Amino acid sequence: MAKESGRKVIAQNKKARHDFLIEDTVEAGLVLMGTEVKSLRMGRASLVDGFASERDGELWLENVYIPEYLQGTWTNHAARRRRKLLLHRHQIDKLVVASRESGHTLIPLALYFVDGRAKVELAVAKGKKLHDKRQTLRERQDNREAQRAMSVRLKRGTG
């Protein structure tokens, strides 16, 4: 069996980009049990309520849902257990300092395999207020309308 290569995305937190202003991202490894890896390889996970927190100088990923492995036995894992993140000391220190700023938090954006190893994309994020969310939606809609108008105009000009 050949070793897989490249990046295979398992789960993404699309709502995070709507609810938070992403300031910085970092890739971290995960300490997982065998049944968790098998469940992830089946492409099943949810990052919706996930976040990272600092405990005893280490970062932990909490509230991320990896369902139990269907063929697992008594060795199966708890679906929402706390999972240790693998980062260098300077990365941990930087993220902890950033997350302690007012309104900032650490959230997972994506869960994926890179060359057979499970990784999580972690972001330092600041929560958006309701009016910020509206402003972002308005800007996106305006850009879409402008692109539509440009494409219509280009089609008329060439045809």
Helices and strands as residue ranges (DSSP letters): E 7-12, H 14-19, E 20-30, H 34-41, E 51-55, E 58-62, E 83-86, H 89-99, E 104-114, E 117-127, H 130-158
